[in-house]
Amino acid sequence: MNFKDLQFNIGKLSTNVKSHVAKNNPLQNHDTRALNLWLFEERDDLSNMRTNTYHHAETNKAFLDWVKEELVKNKEDADYSQDIEDVGSALYTLLNKQVELERQYNDRYQLYRRAIKSMKDKELELNDLKEKKQSLEERIKHLKKSNPASKKLCDLEATLFELENEQDKENVSSTDFRRFILKEAFYLRFNALQEFSEKNALIAGFGKFLIDLLDNKHETQENESSDMILMDALLTVDGWQSSDQRHTLTKEDDLLASEDSSDDATLLTDHDLLLQKTQQDMILKKEELNEKSTDDYYNQLYKRVSLQKRPISSHRSYAEFQTQFNLGPTSTDSPPAYKSNEAVNPTDEKKI
């Protein structure tokens, strides 16, 4: 077994152990066990994504150090040194833009998980009513056996009837709330995923044109330079717009600004990984303090929506969505030369 496989197996074993402990925790409520496990795994995913983003930034720094070292080693080869300096510095900036996109996606993924967490309060309210009803039913059953003529029996049965009505209302309200939260949460997740993916496709397209400049047989156009391609890449990514984003009611900027990013999923650097076990209790305490304010946000949002009865925002049909994948036969012609201010789209890459 090589070192790479050993790292993978250790990471897999660690994940399985943590998942097993979370799944079999005797202190958690049986009715919310699946939801708690889901939230635990989502927090683990978020931690890993933030860790990967940190390591990607460190990898970019290592790449820049290599570029600088190449310049020192190859001073005599002016053409190679110039190409490596121009293309390498541009690639470093472009790859750092990708890291920035990863951080933005992580923040929006956190909002998705926060929305899912708001369902826990509803589940706990239903569980509380269920326990009260069971306790009252057992009390009535015991009283009927021990003292059938007791005057308290009528009062207890009336209270039980009210609890049953309240439980029925809460069940209906809870299912409507879960529908709303699931739609809101996954719209947040898939909107973020679409933006992240399409912007990364733009970075990949422009990055390939940067790499073309390393070919010493490549005929460089007048407006084709690493600085120009990099500038066009950054402008195109920052100016990205999508016509297929689903409407959400979450005010993302306000909610992100009001939350502590460390309370939900910590950034696991190599040093953090060693300290994670001792810091876990502190993280959970912070999470409990911030959980209530976030849950209140989505509960209040749902109440406003249920009162307004706002219609679902219009978007293109599924049939229209499918047509974008009906691509014609690919061309075997060589790709056209790069032109300044010409956006590189994911579909353009497939057509080339």
C-alpha positions as CSV (number, residue, x, y, z in Angstrom):
1,M,0.0,0.0,0.0
2,N,1.5,3.3,-1.0
3,F,1.2,6.5,1.0
4,K,-1.6,7.9,-1.1
5,D,-3.8,4.9,-0.5
6,L,-2.9,5.0,3.2
7,Q,-4.1,8.6,3.5
8,F,-7.3,7.7,1.7
9,N,-8.0,4.7,4.0
10,I,-7.3,6.7,7.2
11,G,-9.6,9.5,6.0
12,K,-12.3,6.9,5.1
13,L,-11.9,5.2,8.5
14,S,-12.1,8.4,10.4
15,T,-15.3,9.5,8.5
16,N,-16.9,6.1,9.1
17,V,-16.1,6.2,12.8
18,K,-17.6,9.7,13.2
19,S,-20.7,8.8,11.2
20,H,-21.2,5.6,13.3
21,V,-20.9,7.6,16.6
22,A,-23.4,10.3,15.4
23,K,-25.8,7.6,14.1
24,N,-25.8,5.6,17.4
25,N,-25.7,8.5,19.9
26,P,-28.1,7.4,22.7
27,L,-28.7,10.9,23.8
28,Q,-30.5,12.1,20.6
29,N,-34.2,11.8,20.0
30,H,-35.3,8.8,17.9
31,D,-37.7,11.0,15.9
32,T,-35.0,13.4,14.8
33,R,-32.1,10.9,14.5
34,A,-32.1,10.9,10.7
35,L,-32.3,14.7,10.5
36,N,-29.5,15.0,13.0
37,L,-27.3,12.6,11.1
38,W,-28.0,14.4,7.9
39,L,-27.0,17.7,9.5
40,F,-23.9,16.2,10.9
41,E,-22.8,14.8,7.5
42,E,-23.5,18.2,5.9
43,R,-21.4,19.9,8.5
44,D,-18.6,17.4,7.8
45,D,-18.9,18.1,4.1
46,L,-18.7,21.9,4.7
47,S,-15.6,21.4,6.9
48,N,-13.9,19.3,4.2
49,M,-14.8,21.9,1.5
50,R,-13.3,24.7,3.5
51,T,-10.2,22.6,4.2
52,N,-9.8,21.8,0.5
53,T,-10.2,25.5,-0.3
54,Y,-7.4,26.3,2.1
55,H,-5.1,23.7,0.6
56,H,-5.9,24.9,-2.9
57,A,-4.7,28.4,-1.9
58,E,-1.5,26.8,-0.5
59,T,-1.0,24.9,-3.7
60,N,-1.3,28.1,-5.7
61,K,1.4,29.6,-3.5
62,A,3.6,26.6,-4.1
63,F,3.1,26.9,-7.8
64,L,4.2,30.6,-7.7
65,D,7.3,29.6,-5.8
66,W,8.1,27.1,-8.5
67,V,7.7,29.8,-11.2
68,K,10.1,32.1,-9.3
69,E,12.6,29.3,-9.0
70,E,12.4,28.5,-12.8
71,L,13.2,32.2,-13.5
72,V,16.3,31.9,-11.4
73,K,17.4,28.6,-13.0
74,N,16.8,29.7,-16.6
75,K,18.1,33.3,-16.7
76,E,20.1,32.5,-19.9
77,D,17.0,31.3,-21.8
78,A,15.3,34.7,-22.2
79,D,12.3,33.4,-24.3
80,Y,11.5,30.6,-21.8
81,S,11.9,32.9,-18.8
82,Q,9.7,35.5,-20.3
83,D,6.9,33.0,-21.2
84,I,7.1,31.3,-17.8
85,E,7.0,34.7,-15.9
86,D,4.0,36.0,-18.0
87,V,2.0,32.9,-18.1
88,G,2.9,31.7,-14.6
89,S,1.9,34.9,-12.9
90,A,-1.4,35.1,-14.9
91,L,-2.2,31.5,-14.1
92,Y,-1.5,32.2,-10.4
93,T,-4.0,35.1,-10.4
94,L,-6.6,33.0,-12.4
95,L,-6.3,30.0,-10.0
96,N,-6.7,32.4,-7.0
97,K,-9.9,33.6,-8.6
98,Q,-11.0,29.9,-8.5
99,V,-10.2,29.8,-4.8
100,E,-12.3,32.9,-4.3
101,L,-15.2,31.2,-6.1
102,E,-14.8,28.2,-3.8
103,R,-15.0,30.4,-0.7
104,Q,-18.2,32.0,-2.1
105,Y,-19.7,28.6,-2.8
106,N,-18.8,27.4,0.7
107,D,-20.6,30.4,2.3
108,R,-23.7,29.8,0.2
109,Y,-23.5,26.1,1.1
110,Q,-23.5,27.1,4.7
111,L,-26.8,29.0,4.1
112,Y,-28.3,25.8,2.6
113,R,-27.4,23.8,5.7
114,R,-28.7,26.6,7.9
115,A,-32.1,26.4,6.2
116,I,-32.2,22.6,6.7
117,K,-31.4,23.1,10.4
118,S,-34.5,25.2,10.8
119,M,-36.6,22.1,10.4
120,K,-35.3,20.7,13.7
121,D,-37.4,23.1,15.8
122,K,-40.6,22.0,14.1
123,E,-39.7,18.3,14.7
124,L,-39.0,19.0,18.4
125,E,-42.4,20.8,18.8
126,L,-44.2,17.9,17.2
127,N,-42.3,15.4,19.4
128,D,-43.2,17.5,22.5
129,L,-46.9,17.3,21.6
130,K,-46.6,13.6,20.9
131,E,-45.0,12.9,24.3
132,K,-47.7,15.0,26.1
133,K,-50.4,13.1,24.3
134,Q,-48.9,9.7,25.2
135,S,-48.5,10.7,28.8
136,L,-52.1,11.9,29.0
137,E,-53.4,8.7,27.4
138,E,-51.5,6.6,29.9
139,R,-52.9,8.7,32.8
140,I,-56.5,8.4,31.5
141,K,-56.0,4.6,31.0
142,H,-54.7,4.2,34.6
143,L,-57.5,6.4,36.0
144,K,-60.2,4.4,34.2
145,K,-58.9,1.2,35.9
146,S,-58.3,2.6,39.4
147,N,-61.2,5.1,39.7
148,P,-63.7,5.1,36.8
149,A,-66.0,7.5,38.5
150,S,-63.4,10.2,39.0
151,K,-64.4,13.7,38.1
152,K,-60.9,14.4,36.7
153,L,-61.6,11.9,33.9
154,C,-63.8,14.2,31.9
155,D,-61.3,17.1,32.2
156,L,-58.4,14.8,31.1
157,E,-60.4,13.6,28.1
158,A,-61.2,17.1,27.1
159,T,-57.6,18.1,27.4
160,L,-56.7,15.0,25.3
161,F,-59.2,16.1,22.6
162,E,-57.6,19.6,22.5
163,L,-54.1,18.1,22.2
164,E,-55.2,15.8,19.3
165,N,-56.6,18.8,17.4
166,E,-53.5,20.8,18.1
167,Q,-51.3,17.9,16.9
168,D,-53.3,17.6,13.7
169,K,-52.9,21.3,13.0
170,E,-49.2,21.1,13.8
171,N,-48.8,18.1,11.5
172,V,-50.3,20.0,8.6
173,S,-48.3,23.2,9.4
174,S,-45.1,21.1,9.8
175,T,-45.4,19.4,6.4
176,D,-46.1,22.8,4.7
177,F,-43.1,24.2,6.5
178,R,-40.8,21.3,5.4
179,R,-41.9,21.8,1.8
180,F,-41.0,25.5,2.0
181,I,-37.7,24.9,3.7
182,L,-36.6,22.1,1.3
183,K,-37.5,24.2,-1.7
184,E,-35.7,27.2,-0.3
185,A,-32.6,25.3,0.9
186,F,-32.1,23.3,-2.3
187,Y,-32.7,26.3,-4.5
188,L,-29.9,28.0,-2.6
189,R,-27.7,25.0,-3.1
190,F,-28.3,24.5,-6.8
191,N,-28.2,28.2,-7.6
192,A,-24.8,28.3,-5.9
193,L,-23.7,25.1,-7.7
194,Q,-24.8,26.4,-11.1
195,E,-23.0,29.7,-10.6
196,F,-19.8,28.0,-9.3
197,S,-19.8,25.5,-12.1
198,E,-20.3,28.0,-14.9
199,K,-17.8,30.4,-13.6
200,N,-15.3,27.6,-13.3
201,A,-16.0,26.6,-16.9
202,L,-15.1,30.2,-17.9
203,I,-11.9,30.0,-15.9
204,A,-11.0,26.7,-17.6
205,G,-11.7,28.2,-21.1
206,F,-9.5,31.3,-20.5
207,G,-6.9,29.2,-18.8
208,K,-6.4,27.0,-21.9
209,F,-5.8,30.1,-24.0
210,L,-3.1,31.1,-21.5
211,I,-1.5,27.7,-21.8
212,D,-1.5,28.1,-25.6
213,L,1.0,31.0,-25.1
214,L,3.6,28.4,-23.9
215,D,3.7,26.8,-27.3
216,N,6.8,28.3,-29.1
217,K,5.1,27.5,-32.4
218,H,2.0,29.3,-31.5
219,E,1.3,32.4,-33.7
220,T,0.6,35.1,-31.2
221,Q,-2.1,37.6,-32.3
222,E,-1.6,41.3,-31.7
223,N,-4.3,41.5,-29.0
224,E,-3.3,38.1,-27.5
225,S,-1.2,38.4,-24.4
226,S,-1.3,36.9,-21.0
227,D,-2.3,40.2,-19.4
228,M,-5.1,40.8,-21.9
229,I,-6.4,37.2,-21.6
230,L,-6.3,37.5,-17.7
231,M,-8.1,40.8,-17.7
232,D,-10.8,39.4,-20.0
233,A,-11.2,36.3,-17.9
234,L,-11.6,38.3,-14.6
235,L,-14.1,40.7,-16.3
236,T,-16.1,37.8,-17.8
237,V,-16.3,35.9,-14.5
238,D,-17.3,38.9,-12.5
239,G,-19.9,39.9,-15.1
240,W,-21.4,36.4,-15.2
241,Q,-25.2,36.4,-15.2
242,S,-27.6,33.5,-15.4
243,S,-31.1,33.5,-16.8
244,D,-32.0,30.2,-15.0
245,Q,-31.5,31.0,-11.3
246,R,-34.4,30.1,-9.1
247,H,-35.9,32.8,-7.0
248,T,-35.3,32.5,-3.2
249,L,-36.6,34.6,-0.4
250,T,-33.4,34.3,1.8
251,K,-31.5,37.6,2.0
252,E,-28.1,35.9,1.6
253,D,-25.9,39.0,2.2
254,D,-27.7,40.0,5.4
255,L,-27.7,36.4,6.8
256,L,-24.0,35.8,6.0
257,A,-23.0,39.2,7.5
258,S,-24.9,38.4,10.8
259,E,-23.4,34.9,11.3
260,D,-20.1,33.8,12.7
261,S,-18.6,31.5,10.0
262,S,-16.7,29.5,12.6
263,D,-19.9,28.3,14.4
264,D,-21.1,25.9,11.7
265,A,-18.1,24.2,10.2
266,T,-14.6,25.0,11.2
267,L,-11.7,25.4,8.7
268,L,-9.6,22.3,9.2
269,T,-6.0,23.1,8.5
270,D,-3.3,20.6,9.5
271,H,-3.0,22.2,12.9
272,D,-6.8,22.3,13.3
273,L,-7.1,18.6,12.6
274,L,-4.9,17.8,15.6
275,L,-7.0,20.0,17.9
276,Q,-10.4,19.1,16.5
277,K,-11.2,16.5,19.2
278,T,-10.5,18.8,22.2
279,Q,-12.3,21.8,20.5
280,Q,-15.4,19.8,19.5
281,D,-17.4,20.7,22.6
282,M,-16.7,24.4,22.3
283,I,-17.8,24.3,18.6
284,L,-21.1,22.6,19.6
285,K,-21.8,25.2,22.3
286,K,-21.2,28.0,19.9
287,E,-23.5,26.3,17.4
288,E,-26.3,26.0,19.9
289,L,-26.1,29.7,20.7
290,N,-26.3,30.7,17.1
291,E,-28.8,28.0,16.1
292,K,-31.9,29.7,17.6
293,S,-31.4,33.0,15.8
294,T,-31.1,31.3,12.4
295,D,-34.1,29.0,13.1
296,D,-36.1,32.1,14.0
297,Y,-35.2,33.7,10.7
298,Y,-36.6,30.9,8.6
299,N,-39.7,30.5,10.8
300,Q,-40.5,34.2,10.4
301,L,-39.8,34.0,6.7
302,Y,-42.2,31.1,6.4
303,K,-44.9,32.9,8.3
304,R,-44.6,36.0,6.0
305,V,-44.8,33.8,2.9
306,S,-47.8,31.8,4.2
307,L,-49.6,35.0,4.9
308,Q,-48.8,36.6,1.5
309,K,-49.5,33.5,-0.6
310,R,-46.9,34.8,-3.0
311,P,-47.0,32.8,-6.4
312,I,-44.0,30.8,-7.5
313,S,-41.6,32.8,-9.7
314,S,-41.8,31.9,-13.4
315,H,-38.8,30.2,-15.1
316,R,-38.3,28.2,-18.3
317,S,-39.9,24.9,-18.7
318,Y,-38.2,21.5,-18.3
319,A,-38.5,20.9,-22.1
320,E,-36.8,24.2,-22.8
321,F,-34.0,23.3,-20.3
322,Q,-33.4,20.0,-22.1
323,T,-33.0,21.6,-25.5
324,Q,-29.7,23.2,-24.5
325,F,-28.1,19.7,-24.4
326,N,-29.2,18.8,-28.0
327,L,-25.9,19.6,-29.5
328,G,-25.1,19.1,-33.1
329,P,-22.2,17.0,-34.5
330,T,-18.8,18.2,-33.3
331,S,-16.5,19.9,-35.7
332,T,-13.0,18.6,-36.4
333,D,-11.7,22.0,-37.5
334,S,-9.0,23.6,-35.5
335,P,-10.1,26.1,-32.9
336,P,-10.2,29.8,-33.8
337,A,-7.5,32.2,-32.6
338,Y,-8.3,34.0,-29.3
339,K,-9.8,37.4,-29.7
340,S,-9.8,40.1,-27.0
341,N,-13.1,40.7,-25.1
342,E,-14.6,37.6,-26.5
343,A,-16.2,35.6,-23.7
344,V,-15.4,31.9,-23.5
345,N,-18.6,30.0,-22.6
346,P,-18.9,26.4,-21.6
347,T,-21.0,25.7,-24.7
348,D,-18.4,27.2,-26.9
349,E,-15.8,24.8,-25.6
350,K,-18.0,21.9,-26.5
351,K,-18.7,23.1,-30.0
352,I,-15.0,23.5,-30.8
